[in-house]
Amino acid sequence: MTGNASELLFPPRVLSELGEARGDSWQDLITMVQKAGNASPEESAIVLVMARLNNCAACSTDSFRSTHGCEACSKQSLKRFRGPDEELVKLFEAASIEVKDYLTRL
């Protein structure tokens, strides 16, 4: 998608397009998150990981990333990530702990 395909933060709707962006561990993680469902702690954790990886907070409407959309930006970020898939899984696990801690404080 191009044009208005950018949002303020990583949109979970893009997850289905990212499963094949990396190897088996990443694909398994995306499948697990999608099975967990909308608004699940798992979905919130992957949104947090991808928002950090994509640097969504620094994205502006006139930036190159924004004009190409969240899907293209996410695929590029995953392609540029130099660590193994297992490192992405560890980032997800840490984000899951953050999300669950936050939810218990509400």
C-alpha positions as CSV (number, residue, x, y, z in Angstrom):
1,M,0.0,0.0,0.0
2,T,1.1,3.5,-0.6
3,G,-0.2,7.0,0.1
4,N,-2.4,7.0,3.2
5,A,-1.2,3.6,4.4
6,S,0.6,5.0,7.4
7,E,-0.7,5.3,10.9
8,L,0.6,6.8,14.2
9,L,1.9,3.5,15.5
10,F,2.5,0.1,13.9
11,P,-0.9,-1.3,12.9
12,P,-1.6,-4.9,13.7
13,R,-3.3,-5.3,10.3
14,V,0.1,-5.4,8.7
15,L,1.2,-8.6,10.7
16,S,-0.3,-10.9,8.1
17,E,2.1,-9.4,5.5
18,L,5.2,-9.9,7.7
19,G,5.2,-13.6,8.4
20,E,7.4,-14.5,5.5
21,A,9.8,-11.5,6.0
22,R,12.1,-13.6,8.1
23,G,12.7,-17.3,9.0
24,D,10.8,-20.0,10.7
25,S,11.0,-18.6,14.3
26,W,9.7,-15.3,13.1
27,Q,6.9,-16.9,11.1
28,D,5.9,-19.0,14.2
29,L,5.8,-15.9,16.3
30,I,3.6,-14.1,13.9
31,T,1.3,-17.1,13.6
32,M,1.1,-17.4,17.4
33,V,0.3,-13.7,17.8
34,Q,-2.4,-13.8,15.1
35,K,-4.0,-16.8,16.9
36,A,-4.0,-14.9,20.2
37,G,-6.4,-12.4,18.5
38,N,-7.1,-8.7,18.4
39,A,-6.4,-6.7,21.5
40,S,-4.5,-9.6,23.2
41,P,-1.4,-8.9,25.3
42,E,0.5,-10.8,22.6
43,E,-0.7,-8.4,19.9
44,S,0.2,-5.4,22.0
45,A,3.7,-6.9,22.6
46,I,4.4,-7.4,18.9
47,V,3.0,-3.9,18.2
48,L,5.5,-2.5,20.8
49,V,8.4,-4.5,19.2
50,M,7.6,-3.4,15.7
51,A,7.0,0.3,16.7
52,R,10.4,0.3,18.3
53,L,12.1,-1.5,15.4
54,N,10.4,0.8,12.8
55,N,11.0,3.9,15.0
56,C,7.3,4.8,14.5
57,A,7.6,7.7,17.0
58,A,9.9,9.5,14.7
59,C,7.8,9.0,11.6
60,S,6.1,12.0,10.1
61,T,3.5,12.4,7.4
62,D,6.0,13.8,4.9
63,S,8.8,11.2,5.6
64,F,9.9,8.7,3.0
65,R,8.7,5.9,5.3
66,S,5.3,7.4,5.7
67,T,4.8,7.9,2.0
68,H,5.5,4.2,1.4
69,G,3.3,3.0,4.2
70,C,3.6,0.9,7.3
71,E,3.9,-2.4,5.5
72,A,6.8,-1.4,3.4
73,C,8.5,0.3,6.3
74,S,8.1,-2.8,8.5
75,K,9.4,-5.2,5.8
76,Q,12.4,-2.9,5.3
77,S,13.1,-2.8,9.1
78,L,12.9,-6.6,9.4
79,K,15.2,-6.9,6.4
80,R,17.7,-4.5,7.9
81,F,17.6,-6.2,11.3
82,R,21.0,-7.8,11.6
83,G,20.3,-10.2,14.5
84,P,18.8,-13.7,14.1
85,D,15.1,-14.4,14.4
86,E,15.7,-15.7,17.9
87,E,16.7,-12.2,18.9
88,L,13.4,-10.8,17.6
89,V,11.6,-13.5,19.6
90,K,13.6,-12.4,22.7
91,L,12.5,-8.8,22.0
92,F,8.9,-10.0,21.8
93,E,9.3,-11.9,25.1
94,A,10.6,-8.8,26.8
95,A,7.8,-6.6,25.4
96,S,5.3,-9.2,26.6
97,I,6.6,-8.8,30.1
98,E,6.3,-5.0,29.8
99,V,2.8,-5.3,28.5
100,K,1.7,-7.7,31.2
101,D,3.3,-5.6,33.9
102,Y,1.5,-2.5,32.6
103,L,-1.8,-4.3,32.5
104,T,-1.5,-5.5,36.1
105,R,-1.0,-1.9,37.2
106,L,-4.2,-0.7,35.6
